[in-house]
């Protein structure tokens, strides 16, 4: 019996060791519900299925171990396909699907990007969900680190000091 338990314990540790860490992505609805009981910042990754830079960001940035740990600890991350075919309700407003220049997209994309649509776009919502702060384009690891740390640890309701923070920030994540 002792042999069986020992073998089982070894197998479980090998299986859990082999599992890759990943960001725990939520829907807008899930993130909003979680905010009511345990407020955190919300990070939104806006992407499309055809976007090459979005895929590169998934592969290089959102799979980085320190990015994964930091986002899972400090944010409710939402992965949002801008061209998804169904309405989304967030913060009491329903955003529908519409067409623009021959492409279907969810109107929430315009709201999240302040009308400056590009893919990928990383959006940060403060805990009160008052205003989205979009950052368009591919973000390098050092840019993502300073952005995440700024909002989670230094932001005080005025993002005017973001550039100063980013210039003076001492990076601590490995550059794998």
JOQUIBEL-V844930 format. One record per backbone hydrogen bond with DSSP energy under -1.0 kcal/mol. NH is the residue of the N-H (numbers start at 1). CO is the residue of the C=O. Records with the same first field share a line. If there is no record, write none. Layout:
NH = CO ; CO
This chain:
5 = 1
6 = 2
7 = 3
8 = 4
9 = 5
10 = 6
11 = 7
12 = 8
13 = 9
14 = 10
15 = 11
16 = 12
17 = 13
18 = 14
25 = 23
26 = 77
31 = 27
32 = 28
33 = 29
34 = 30
35 = 31
38 = 34
41 = 74
42 = 125
43 = 76
44 = 123
45 = 78
46 = 121
47 = 80
55 = 51
56 = 52
57 = 53
58 = 54
59 = 55
60 = 56
61 = 57
62 = 57
64 = 61
68 = 64
69 = 65
70 = 66
71 = 67
72 = 68
73 = 69
74 = 70
75 = 71
76 = 41
78 = 43
80 = 45
82 = 47
84 = 81
88 = 95
90 = 93
93 = 90
95 = 88
98 = 105
100 = 103
103 = 100
105 = 98
106 = 82
107 = 96
109 = 106
111 = 107
112 = 108
113 = 109
115 = 110
116 = 113
121 = 46
122 = 135
123 = 44
124 = 133
125 = 42
129 = 126
133 = 124
135 = 122
137 = 120
144 = 140
145 = 141
146 = 142
147 = 143
148 = 144
149 = 145
150 = 146
151 = 147
152 = 148
153 = 149
154 = 150
155 = 150
162 = 159
165 = 161
166 = 162
167 = 163
168 = 164
169 = 165
